Structure formats: C-alpha cells, structure tokens
Amino acid sequence: LSPILIHIYLYRKAQSKELPSFLLLGPSGAGKTTLLTLFANGTPSTTHTSQEPQTALCRLPSTVRSSEDRYRSEHDTSSRSQPQFLLVDTPGHGKLRHHAVTSLTSPGSLKGLIFVVDSAATSSSAGLTAAAEYLYDILLILQKRHTHSKTSKDPTALPVLIAANKQDVFTSLPTGLVKSKLEEEIARVRQTRSKGLLDSGIGMEDANVGDEEGNWLGEYGAREFGFGQMEEHGVDVRVAGGNVRGEGEGEGRVEEWWGWVGENL
Ligand code: GDP
C-alpha cells in the first residue's frame, strides 16, 4: 500500500473520531514537512515542496506525559493508551498561505499551532523579516479571534509553540536569541503596519474596520513587543529550540516540542 493511501485512510478514520489537531505553520524551508514525518513515523524523511496541506496521524510517545496524566499518580502502573492527534502541515509559500488561514478560522478540534522557524535563516535580516511578518499575521488573527470570542461562544484560546528548528546547524542562533530577534522584528512590523503602509496580503477581511486598537498586536501603543503581551489576548506563546534532523542518522532533538504537545493535547 502506498504511504499516501495509508495517510488518506488514517486521516479519514481519524476525522470520524474528531481527534485533536495541531497546525504546522512557518516560512518555507523551516522544516515543517520533515517535522511532520518525524512526528508521524519516528524518523525524518526527505521532503518535497507540497502545494496542498498534508495531514498525518501521530501518537504521543510513551515517554511524554499528556495533560490527562496530571491526575495520575506516579505509581499508577495500569496501562494507559497514549493519545493520538492529527498534525496538519500547511505550505509555507506566501501565495499558498490562505490554506493556513482557512484552517485557522475553521479549526474543528484544533488544540494549538506550531510555528516552525529556521534558526539559521533568522540570522539573516531577510529570513528574520519573513518569519516575523508571517508570525505577526498569525498572532493578530489569534488575537482577533480571542477578542471576538468574548462576544460569541465560538473559539477558545489557542496556544502557540515557536519551534526554533535546526539548532544542529552551526550558523543557527541559539533559542533565546531567536526569541528576542523575532520580538524586535515583530515590533518593527507592527510599527509599519499600524501606519497602514503595508497590506498583510492574507485575507484579513476586517482589516478595513478602521479600529486602530483592534488591529494593534499586543499591548496597545507599546513601543516594544514581547510574546508575553499576547497573554492578555488569550494567546500563550512558548519558544523552544530543537532540531528535526541531527548529525548522521540521529533523530534530532524534539523532546521539548513533544512535551508542549503533551501539555496541550
Ligand atoms: P518546509 O518547507 O517547512 O516543509 O521545510 P522542509 O521540511 O521541506 O525542510 C527544508 C529543508 O531543511 C530540508 O532539506 C530538510 O532536510 C532540512 N531540515 C529540516 N529540519 C532540519 C534540522 O533540524 N536540521 C537540519 N540540519 N536540516 C533540517
């Protein structure tokens, strides 16, 4: 049976049970597809550029605690089944981002977003800007979703994991620096967007509302941006480093990301 057929089968089967899902986002080349195959199969595999979102059925490894485990005693030896979830990969290419936005606005049992960045690419100003602009757009959508949810009973808060990938690469910035650089760059993007100089270009129909405060990401009027500002808008942002691919045949270092998935399942 071809892997694609297996995936389609698993996806159908999974959908019928309304499994929890996580969305993979981030610039092209960040490592989303490789992460998808690692989470789904236990090993990273070579990827090709996809034009359509891909979905994989994943199971939390037995070494990772899920949120349900909070109520279990350390000494509870009764067997437990590790929870399953769907991981949805979205194409990172600018023109294909509407897929990501569509999934965001109709999330079903969406539990959170994993925004993958290439920690080596963020050391160049072009790479940093690309990542920050995309992240800004996503965070603003989540913020507006939260504002809207106060007046309707729809969506609940969605946490975001920023996966600072490719930490194995020599030229990569360390995780703490990826975080602070993204924050600085998002502050710059926010400044520019607030002047209405740029069009975000990703179907934000309500951008013409003229509501300046509603279109301002994070703490209104603040000069600096920090991910902590998203908390009062119901968006919990965590930055964690890792690498999908390791040296040689290693499976990389993704424990922190698994841990985050487990907490949010
Ligand atoms: P996507 O466009 O976000 O789906 O990115 P891909 O998954 O296609 O990955 C882009 C390239 O980066 C591929 O050649 C991957 O093998 C490589 N890659 C992904 N993750 C890592 C990593 O952690 N370390 C290294 N060294 N390479 C990686």
Boltz pocket constraint, residues with backbone or C-beta under 6 A from the ligand:
constraints:
  - pocket:
      binder: B
      contacts: [[A, 26], [A, 27], [A, 28], [A, 29], [A, 30], [A, 31], [A, 32], [A, 33], [A, 34], [A, 35], [A, 45], [A, 46], [A, 47], [A, 48], [A, 92], [A, 116], [A, 165], [A, 166], [A, 167], [A, 168], [A, 169], [A, 242], [A, 243], [A, 244], [A, 245], [A, 246], [A, 252]]
      max_distance: 6.0
